[in-house]
Amino acid sequence: MVSDKDLQGWTVAHFILFLYLKVGYADYKLEFEELQVLEQQFTKAHPEIADFNEVFEVVDEKFQNLNDAEAEEFIQMFLKQLNLNIAEKNRIKSEIRELIAADNQVTISEKDVVARIETLLSA
């Protein structure tokens, strides 16, 4: 079960990284190429974050401790709080599509996760 206290101390940057991990782990492994693209996208989009590795560790630990249903609940709860505009949602969708293509192998599970995230972002 996910609660509001799970969001304490999290910024938009943390949430975006959580989405990236959801996509990156869609095929149950985060490939080196995907991790490189993930870090590049994240640091470019969030220059205010001084230490990518620190944020990555926090977000990855949270991600690893949630099952699929809890991860989706977490995403939905955070989206309600963020109130992203259409441009921000479209930017996230674009970055996620780039991320899954990073290892030149787009799996069915990755496509499914991206489709679900895009649905959640469109709500």
Buried (B, 14 or more C-beta within 10 A) or exposed (E): EBEEEBBEEBBBBBBBBBBBBBBBBBBEEBBEBBBEBBBBBBBEBBEEBEEBEEBBEBBBEBBEEBEEEBBBBBBEBBBEEBEBEEEBBBBBBEBBBEBBBBBEEBEEBBEEBBEBBBEBBEE
